[in-house]
Amino acid sequence: MTETQPAPVRDEQGRVPAIELAGVEKAFHVHGETVAAVRGIALTVAQGEFFSLLGPSGCGKTTTLRAIAGFEEPTAGEIRLHGKDVTGVPPNRRDVNMVFQSYALFPHMSVFDNVAFGLRRRGVPKADVKRRVAEMLGIVDLAGRERRRPGELSGGQQQRVALARALVNRPSALLLDEPLGALDLKLRQAMQVELKRIQREVGITFVYVTHDQGEALAMSDRIAVMNDGLVEQLGTPREIYERPATRFVAGFIGTSNLLGGEVTETGAGIAVISCGPDGRIEVPVRDGLEAAVGQRLELTVRPEKIGIGTGRPEDGSCRVRGTVTEVVYLGTSTNYNVTTCTGADVVVFMQNAASADDIAARGDGVWLSWDPRHSYAIGAPQ
């Protein structure tokens, strides 16, 4: 820990963040080489926020979480909990708890005893233990199962026991490392709703690590998208989905179509890209992004924003010619794979609300169109 504590960062309401990472780095020495797992991360997590670290395997998200918990010592930078520098403080002296994918329940103990374990170790009076365990089991919807053992519970129920055990000690923050990864898809989706409900009821800060984009979008107040030890974008689920800051974020979050071309005209904050005969894409140019005439520009547009049809779209829409290469019926929607006249591969999601018939078949020539507001410029092609 540093001898002199800097003044803690505060938000617009004057509140100190629950967690603050200031230039945190972590390097490992592997077979004589230095591998940078985390490279200068700086972010804050507000009190009571559901915050997710999202990214592919090996991006540094779990290392970052373990550094917050105290299981990894940063190579550089500081970690602050409620304004206090805890760099170098052991895990058992940090006011945080961690939940792992493996649950780590005691198989020989009842549900009640598993949840009560930490309270008893701290010497909490018996009456308080009984009250607090009963209260927490009620929150996680396990009331009446106090006497059961973990082996008699489903995977989702075991996960709730692990949550109750971590939350009953009333930590200032709960750190969750891919806790739903061992569950099947349907149960995982149900637990996403339950986790958000539990977090809202207890009001404790959650920091959640996942590689599942849908999971992060469904539960988080804010998301830090990580890649190669860095945070590529930090924002709300809507901001990250609708306005990805980089090519990586656009490709990693959901399904995104990447298009590009040479800028042929600009004006009023709009760049225009010509795309073959009668084709035209308008792109709003955000602050800090250059889009001069003659420069190549890359943009993204989400599949559900695009319309598909055989007739030329009306003026005012972005429009591109293409040929259907695949049609996939998915019940609620039909997905169309289209190769445009410029050679780009585009995916279109069409809801099956209006008609049970396909709009186009494989091999058909079509027009793709969308509102210019849904074009989002990323920058020069890589």
C-alpha positions as CSV (number, residue, x, y, z in Angstrom):
1,M,0.0,0.0,0.0
2,T,1.2,3.6,-0.6
3,E,2.0,5.6,2.5
4,T,0.0,8.6,1.4
5,Q,-3.5,7.9,0.2
6,P,-4.6,10.1,-2.8
7,A,-7.9,11.8,-2.6
8,P,-10.5,9.2,-3.7
9,V,-12.3,9.8,-7.1
10,R,-15.9,10.8,-6.7
11,D,-18.8,10.8,-9.1
12,E,-21.1,13.7,-10.0
13,Q,-23.1,13.2,-6.8
14,G,-19.9,13.2,-4.7
15,R,-20.0,9.4,-4.0
16,V,-16.8,7.4,-3.7
17,P,-16.8,4.3,-6.1
18,A,-17.1,0.9,-4.6
19,I,-14.1,-0.3,-6.7
20,E,-11.5,1.7,-8.5
21,L,-8.7,0.4,-10.7
22,A,-5.9,2.9,-11.4
23,G,-3.5,1.8,-14.1
24,V,-3.6,-1.8,-13.0
25,E,-1.1,-4.1,-14.8
26,K,-0.3,-7.8,-14.3
27,A,2.5,-9.7,-15.9
28,F,3.3,-13.4,-15.6
29,H,6.7,-15.1,-16.2
30,V,6.2,-18.2,-18.3
31,H,9.1,-20.3,-19.5
32,G,11.5,-17.4,-19.2
33,E,9.2,-15.0,-21.0
34,T,7.1,-12.1,-19.6
35,V,3.4,-12.3,-20.6
36,A,1.3,-9.2,-20.0
37,A,-2.2,-10.4,-18.9
38,V,-3.5,-7.0,-17.9
39,R,-2.2,-3.8,-19.4
40,G,-3.0,-0.6,-17.6
41,I,-6.7,-0.9,-16.8
42,A,-8.3,2.2,-15.3
43,L,-12.0,2.1,-14.4
44,T,-14.5,2.6,-11.6
45,V,-17.5,0.6,-10.4
46,A,-20.2,2.5,-8.6
47,Q,-21.8,1.3,-5.3
48,G,-24.7,-1.0,-6.1
49,E,-23.8,-1.4,-9.8
50,F,-24.0,-4.7,-11.7
51,F,-20.7,-4.4,-13.6
52,S,-19.4,-7.0,-16.1
53,L,-16.0,-7.8,-17.5
54,L,-16.7,-9.3,-20.9
55,G,-14.3,-10.8,-23.4
56,P,-12.9,-14.0,-25.0
57,S,-10.7,-16.5,-23.2
58,G,-7.3,-15.1,-22.4
59,C,-8.3,-11.4,-22.5
60,G,-7.4,-10.8,-18.9
61,K,-10.8,-10.5,-17.3
62,T,-10.4,-13.3,-14.7
63,T,-6.9,-12.0,-13.8
64,T,-8.5,-8.5,-13.3
65,L,-11.2,-10.1,-11.0
66,R,-8.6,-12.0,-9.0
67,A,-6.6,-8.9,-8.5
68,I,-9.7,-7.1,-7.1
69,A,-10.2,-10.1,-4.8
70,G,-6.5,-10.1,-3.7
71,F,-5.6,-13.5,-5.2
72,E,-3.3,-11.8,-7.7
73,E,-0.9,-9.0,-6.9
74,P,-0.8,-6.3,-9.6
75,T,2.6,-5.7,-11.2
76,A,1.8,-2.0,-11.3
77,G,-1.1,0.3,-10.4
78,E,-3.5,0.5,-7.5
79,I,-6.8,-1.2,-6.5
80,R,-9.1,0.9,-4.2
81,L,-12.2,-0.3,-2.4
82,H,-14.4,2.6,-1.3
83,G,-11.5,5.0,-1.8
84,K,-9.0,2.9,0.3
85,D,-5.9,1.5,-1.5
86,V,-5.9,-2.3,-0.8
87,T,-3.0,-3.2,-3.1
88,G,-1.0,-5.8,-1.1
89,V,-3.9,-6.5,1.4
90,P,-4.6,-10.2,1.6
91,P,-8.0,-11.6,0.4
92,N,-9.3,-12.3,3.9
93,R,-8.9,-8.6,4.8
94,R,-10.8,-7.2,1.9
95,D,-14.5,-6.6,2.2
96,V,-15.3,-8.6,-0.9
97,N,-16.5,-12.2,-1.5
98,M,-16.0,-14.4,-4.6
99,V,-18.2,-17.0,-6.3
100,F,-16.7,-19.5,-8.6
101,Q,-18.1,-21.6,-11.4
102,S,-17.4,-24.8,-9.4
103,Y,-19.6,-23.6,-6.5
104,A,-17.1,-25.1,-3.9
105,L,-19.9,-26.2,-1.5
106,F,-19.2,-28.5,1.4
107,P,-20.9,-31.8,0.3
108,H,-21.2,-33.2,3.8
109,M,-23.0,-30.1,5.1
110,S,-26.6,-29.1,4.8
111,V,-27.7,-26.0,2.9
112,F,-28.1,-24.2,6.2
113,D,-24.7,-25.1,7.4
114,N,-23.0,-24.2,4.1
115,V,-24.6,-20.7,4.2
116,A,-23.9,-20.3,7.9
117,F,-20.2,-21.3,7.7
118,G,-18.7,-17.9,7.3
119,L,-20.9,-16.3,10.0
120,R,-19.9,-19.0,12.5
121,R,-16.2,-18.6,11.8
122,R,-16.6,-14.9,12.5
123,G,-18.3,-15.7,15.9
124,V,-21.7,-14.2,15.0
125,P,-24.3,-15.1,17.8
126,K,-26.4,-18.2,17.1
127,A,-29.7,-16.3,16.9
128,D,-28.3,-13.8,14.4
129,V,-26.9,-16.7,12.3
130,K,-30.3,-18.3,12.2
131,R,-32.0,-15.1,11.3
132,R,-29.5,-14.0,8.6
133,V,-29.3,-17.4,7.0
134,A,-33.2,-17.7,6.8
135,E,-33.3,-14.2,5.3
136,M,-30.8,-15.0,2.7
137,L,-32.3,-18.3,1.8
138,G,-35.6,-16.5,1.3
139,I,-33.9,-14.0,-1.1
140,V,-32.4,-16.8,-3.2
141,D,-35.7,-18.8,-3.2
142,L,-34.4,-21.8,-1.2
143,A,-36.6,-21.5,1.9
144,G,-37.7,-24.9,3.1
145,R,-34.5,-26.6,1.7
146,E,-32.3,-25.9,4.7
147,R,-31.7,-29.5,5.6
148,R,-30.8,-30.8,2.2
149,R,-27.3,-31.4,1.1
150,P,-25.7,-30.1,-2.1
151,G,-25.9,-33.5,-3.8
152,E,-29.7,-33.4,-3.4
153,L,-30.1,-30.1,-5.3
154,S,-30.1,-29.2,-9.0
155,G,-27.2,-27.2,-10.5
156,G,-29.2,-24.0,-10.3
157,Q,-30.1,-24.6,-6.7
158,Q,-26.4,-25.3,-5.8
159,Q,-25.5,-22.0,-7.5
160,R,-28.0,-20.2,-5.3
161,V,-26.5,-21.8,-2.2
162,A,-23.1,-20.5,-3.2
163,L,-24.6,-17.1,-3.7
164,A,-26.3,-17.1,-0.4
165,R,-23.1,-18.2,1.4
166,A,-21.2,-15.3,-0.3
167,L,-23.9,-12.7,0.4
168,V,-24.8,-13.6,4.0
169,N,-21.6,-11.9,5.2
170,R,-22.8,-8.6,3.6
171,P,-19.6,-7.9,1.6
172,S,-19.3,-4.5,0.0
173,A,-18.9,-6.2,-3.3
174,L,-19.5,-9.7,-4.8
175,L,-17.1,-11.0,-7.5
176,L,-18.4,-13.7,-9.8
177,D,-16.2,-15.7,-12.1
178,E,-18.4,-17.2,-14.9
179,P,-20.7,-18.7,-12.2
180,L,-23.3,-19.9,-14.7
181,G,-20.9,-21.7,-17.1
182,A,-21.7,-25.2,-15.8
183,L,-25.4,-24.9,-16.3
184,D,-27.4,-25.9,-19.4
185,L,-28.8,-23.1,-21.6
186,K,-32.3,-23.0,-20.3
187,L,-31.2,-23.0,-16.6
188,R,-28.5,-20.5,-17.4
189,Q,-31.1,-18.1,-18.9
190,A,-33.4,-18.5,-15.9
191,M,-30.5,-17.8,-13.5
192,Q,-29.6,-14.6,-15.3
193,V,-32.9,-13.2,-14.3
194,E,-32.5,-14.5,-10.8
195,L,-29.0,-13.1,-10.4
196,K,-30.2,-9.6,-11.4
197,R,-33.2,-9.9,-9.1
198,I,-31.0,-11.0,-6.2
199,Q,-28.5,-8.2,-6.8
200,R,-31.3,-5.6,-6.9
201,E,-32.8,-6.9,-3.7
202,V,-29.5,-7.0,-1.7
203,G,-28.2,-3.8,-3.2
204,I,-24.6,-5.1,-3.2
205,T,-22.1,-4.2,-6.0
206,F,-21.6,-7.2,-8.4
207,V,-18.6,-7.5,-10.6
208,Y,-19.3,-10.3,-13.1
209,V,-16.8,-12.1,-15.4
210,T,-18.2,-13.8,-18.6
211,H,-17.3,-14.6,-22.2
212,D,-21.1,-14.7,-23.0
213,Q,-22.2,-11.5,-24.7
214,G,-25.9,-12.3,-24.1
215,E,-25.3,-12.8,-20.4
216,A,-23.6,-9.5,-20.1
217,L,-26.2,-7.6,-22.1
218,A,-29.0,-9.1,-20.1
219,M,-27.8,-8.4,-16.6
220,S,-25.3,-5.5,-16.6
221,D,-25.7,-1.8,-15.8
222,R,-22.3,-1.3,-17.5
223,I,-19.9,-3.5,-19.4
224,A,-16.1,-3.3,-19.9
225,V,-15.3,-5.2,-23.1
226,M,-11.7,-6.6,-22.8
227,N,-9.3,-7.8,-25.4
228,D,-5.6,-8.7,-25.1
229,G,-5.4,-7.2,-21.5
230,L,-7.0,-3.9,-22.4
231,V,-10.5,-2.4,-22.1
232,E,-11.6,-1.7,-25.7
233,Q,-14.9,-0.1,-24.6
234,L,-16.7,0.8,-21.4
235,G,-20.4,1.7,-21.5
236,T,-24.0,0.6,-21.0
237,P,-25.3,-2.5,-22.8
238,R,-27.2,-0.3,-25.3
239,E,-24.1,1.9,-26.0
240,I,-21.9,-1.0,-26.6
241,Y,-24.4,-2.8,-28.8
242,E,-25.6,0.2,-30.8
243,R,-22.3,2.2,-31.0
244,P,-19.3,-0.2,-30.8
245,A,-16.1,1.8,-30.6
246,T,-13.8,-0.6,-32.4
247,R,-13.9,-3.4,-35.0
248,F,-13.3,-5.9,-32.2
249,V,-16.3,-4.8,-30.1
250,A,-18.6,-4.7,-33.2
251,G,-17.6,-8.3,-34.1
252,F,-17.6,-9.7,-30.5
253,I,-20.9,-8.2,-29.3
254,G,-23.8,-10.0,-31.0
255,T,-23.8,-10.3,-34.8
256,S,-22.6,-7.3,-36.7
257,N,-22.1,-6.6,-40.4
258,L,-18.9,-4.8,-41.4
259,L,-19.1,-2.8,-44.6
260,G,-16.8,-0.2,-46.1
261,G,-15.8,1.8,-49.0
262,E,-14.4,5.1,-50.3
263,V,-16.1,8.3,-49.1
264,T,-17.5,10.1,-52.2
265,E,-19.1,13.1,-50.4
266,T,-19.5,14.7,-47.0
267,G,-21.7,17.3,-45.4
268,A,-23.8,18.1,-42.3
269,G,-22.0,15.4,-40.3
270,I,-22.7,12.7,-42.9
271,A,-20.3,10.7,-45.0
272,V,-21.5,9.0,-48.2
273,I,-20.1,5.8,-49.6
274,S,-21.1,4.6,-53.1
275,C,-21.7,0.9,-53.5
276,G,-22.1,-0.3,-57.1
277,P,-24.9,0.7,-59.4
278,D,-27.5,2.9,-57.5
279,G,-26.0,1.8,-54.2
280,R,-25.4,4.3,-51.5
281,I,-24.6,4.2,-47.8
282,E,-24.9,7.2,-45.5
283,V,-22.9,7.2,-42.3
284,P,-23.2,9.7,-39.4
285,V,-19.6,10.8,-38.6
286,R,-19.1,10.9,-34.8
287,D,-16.7,13.3,-33.1
288,G,-13.1,12.4,-33.3
289,L,-13.5,10.3,-36.5
290,E,-12.0,11.5,-39.8
291,A,-14.0,10.9,-43.0
292,A,-12.7,13.0,-45.8
293,V,-13.6,12.5,-49.5
294,G,-11.3,9.8,-51.0
295,Q,-10.7,8.2,-47.6
296,R,-11.8,4.6,-47.0
297,L,-14.2,4.2,-44.1
298,E,-15.5,1.1,-42.3
299,L,-19.0,0.9,-40.7
300,T,-21.2,-1.6,-38.9
301,V,-24.9,-2.2,-39.1
302,R,-26.8,-4.8,-37.1
303,P,-28.7,-7.6,-38.9
304,E,-32.1,-6.7,-37.3
305,K,-31.8,-3.1,-38.6
306,I,-31.7,-4.2,-42.3
307,G,-34.6,-4.7,-44.6
308,I,-34.5,-7.1,-47.6
309,G,-36.6,-7.1,-50.7
310,T,-36.6,-7.4,-54.5
311,G,-37.6,-3.8,-55.2
312,R,-35.3,-0.8,-55.2
313,P,-35.7,1.0,-51.8
314,E,-37.1,4.5,-51.6
315,D,-34.7,7.5,-51.6
316,G,-33.4,8.4,-48.2
317,S,-32.5,4.9,-47.2
318,C,-29.1,3.3,-47.3
319,R,-29.3,0.7,-50.1
320,V,-27.0,-2.0,-51.5
321,R,-27.6,-4.7,-54.1
322,G,-26.8,-8.3,-53.4
323,T,-27.5,-12.0,-54.0
324,V,-28.9,-14.4,-51.4
325,T,-26.5,-17.2,-50.6
326,E,-28.4,-18.9,-47.8
327,V,-31.8,-18.8,-46.1
328,V,-32.2,-20.2,-42.5
329,Y,-35.7,-20.6,-41.0
330,L,-35.5,-20.3,-37.1
331,G,-39.2,-20.2,-36.2
332,T,-39.6,-16.6,-34.9
333,S,-37.2,-15.2,-37.5
334,T,-35.6,-16.1,-40.9
335,N,-31.9,-15.3,-41.4
336,Y,-30.7,-14.3,-44.9
337,N,-27.0,-14.5,-45.9
338,V,-26.4,-12.0,-48.7
339,T,-23.3,-11.3,-50.7
340,T,-23.3,-7.7,-51.8
341,C,-22.2,-6.3,-55.2
342,T,-19.0,-5.1,-53.4
343,G,-18.2,-8.6,-52.1
344,A,-19.2,-8.1,-48.5
345,D,-21.1,-10.8,-46.7
346,V,-24.1,-9.5,-44.8
347,V,-26.5,-11.2,-42.5
348,V,-30.2,-10.1,-42.2
349,F,-32.6,-11.1,-39.4
350,M,-36.3,-10.8,-40.4
351,Q,-39.1,-11.5,-37.9
352,N,-41.7,-13.9,-39.2
353,A,-44.6,-11.8,-37.9
354,A,-46.1,-10.6,-41.2
355,S,-45.8,-13.7,-43.4
356,A,-44.9,-17.4,-43.2
357,D,-43.4,-17.1,-46.7
358,D,-39.7,-16.4,-47.4
359,I,-39.0,-13.0,-48.9
360,A,-36.4,-14.4,-51.2
361,A,-34.8,-17.7,-52.1
362,R,-31.2,-18.7,-52.4
363,G,-29.7,-17.3,-55.6
364,D,-32.2,-14.4,-55.8
365,G,-31.0,-10.8,-56.5
366,V,-32.2,-8.5,-53.7
367,W,-31.8,-5.0,-52.3
368,L,-30.7,-4.4,-48.7
369,S,-31.8,-1.2,-47.1
370,W,-31.8,0.5,-43.7
371,D,-32.2,3.9,-42.0
372,P,-28.9,5.9,-42.1
373,R,-29.2,6.3,-38.3
374,H,-28.3,2.6,-38.0
375,S,-25.0,3.0,-39.8
376,Y,-22.2,3.4,-37.3
377,A,-18.7,4.4,-38.4
378,I,-15.8,2.6,-36.9
379,G,-12.9,4.1,-38.7
380,A,-10.4,3.3,-41.5
381,P,-10.4,-0.4,-42.4
382,Q,-7.7,-2.5,-40.7
